[in-house]
Amino acid sequence: MSRTPREIIVRPLMTEKSMRQKEEQNQVTFRVTPDANKVEIRNAVEQVFNVKVTDVRTASFEGKLKRMGRHVGRRANWKKAIVTLAEGHKIELVEGA
């Protein structure tokens, strides 16, 4: 299963906690495809952003049940990856926001 790095990384997650981790611990948080493993995530981040990754932590989330009147549906399952960068490496996503 060969995927491009842009297919593995869906988007960066910008929450208060992730922005604090970025400043204090040099960690960046991404939403990734649910079937991506840590090795694929590491390679994708290193190729797309041209940085050195030291650690990858992942967490999987089950989609919530949602209702529209009498119809029941489910949001999609998703995965979060917290990537720790090596000293001196940095990813500039949005500054001054």
C-alpha positions as CSV (number, residue, x, y, z in Angstrom):
1,M,0.0,0.0,0.0
2,S,2.0,2.9,-1.3
3,R,0.7,6.4,-0.4
4,T,2.1,9.8,-0.9
5,P,3.0,11.8,2.3
6,R,0.2,14.3,1.5
7,E,-2.3,11.4,1.7
8,I,-1.1,10.4,5.1
9,I,-1.2,13.9,6.7
10,V,-4.7,15.2,6.6
11,R,-4.2,18.5,8.4
12,P,-2.5,20.1,11.4
13,L,-4.6,20.3,14.6
14,M,-4.4,23.8,16.1
15,T,-5.9,23.7,19.6
16,E,-4.7,25.6,22.7
17,K,-3.0,22.4,24.0
18,S,-1.2,21.7,20.7
19,M,0.0,25.3,20.4
20,R,1.4,25.1,24.0
21,Q,3.1,21.8,23.2
22,K,4.6,23.4,20.0
23,E,6.1,26.2,22.0
24,E,7.2,24.3,25.2
25,Q,8.1,20.8,23.9
26,N,8.7,21.2,20.2
27,Q,5.8,18.9,19.4
28,V,3.4,19.3,16.5
29,T,0.0,17.7,16.2
30,F,-1.6,16.4,13.0
31,R,-4.8,14.7,12.0
32,V,-3.7,11.6,9.9
33,T,-5.5,8.8,8.1
34,P,-6.8,6.2,10.5
35,D,-4.8,3.3,9.0
36,A,-1.4,5.1,9.0
37,N,1.3,3.7,11.3
38,K,4.0,5.5,13.1
39,V,6.7,4.8,10.6
40,E,4.6,6.1,7.7
41,I,3.7,9.2,9.7
42,R,7.4,9.9,10.6
43,N,8.5,9.5,6.9
44,A,5.6,11.7,5.7
45,V,6.4,14.6,8.2
46,E,10.1,14.4,7.4
47,Q,9.5,14.6,3.6
48,V,6.8,17.2,3.6
49,F,8.3,19.7,6.1
50,N,12.0,18.8,5.7
51,V,12.6,18.3,9.5
52,K,14.1,15.5,11.7
53,V,11.5,13.6,13.8
54,T,12.6,12.0,17.1
55,D,9.3,10.5,18.3
56,V,5.7,9.8,17.1
57,R,2.7,9.2,19.4
58,T,-0.7,8.3,18.1
59,A,-4.3,8.2,19.4
60,S,-7.3,6.8,17.6
61,F,-10.8,8.2,18.1
62,E,-14.1,6.6,17.3
63,G,-16.6,8.7,15.4
64,K,-19.5,10.0,17.5
65,L,-23.2,9.0,16.9
66,K,-25.2,11.9,15.5
67,R,-28.9,12.3,14.9
68,M,-30.9,14.4,12.5
69,G,-34.4,14.0,13.6
70,R,-35.2,10.3,13.4
71,H,-32.2,9.4,11.3
72,V,-29.1,8.2,13.0
73,G,-25.6,8.6,11.5
74,R,-22.0,8.4,12.6
75,R,-19.1,10.7,12.1
76,A,-15.9,9.2,10.7
77,N,-13.3,7.6,12.8
78,W,-10.0,9.6,13.0
79,K,-6.4,9.4,14.3
80,K,-4.2,12.1,15.9
81,A,-0.4,12.0,15.7
82,I,1.8,14.0,18.1
83,V,5.2,14.4,16.4
84,T,8.3,15.4,18.5
85,L,10.9,17.3,16.5
86,A,14.7,17.2,17.0
87,E,16.5,20.1,18.6
88,G,16.9,23.0,16.2
89,H,14.1,21.8,13.9
90,K,10.8,23.7,13.7
91,I,7.6,23.7,11.6
92,E,6.0,27.1,10.9
93,L,2.3,26.4,10.5
94,V,0.6,29.7,11.5
95,E,2.4,32.4,13.4
96,G,0.8,35.3,15.0
97,A,-2.7,33.7,15.2
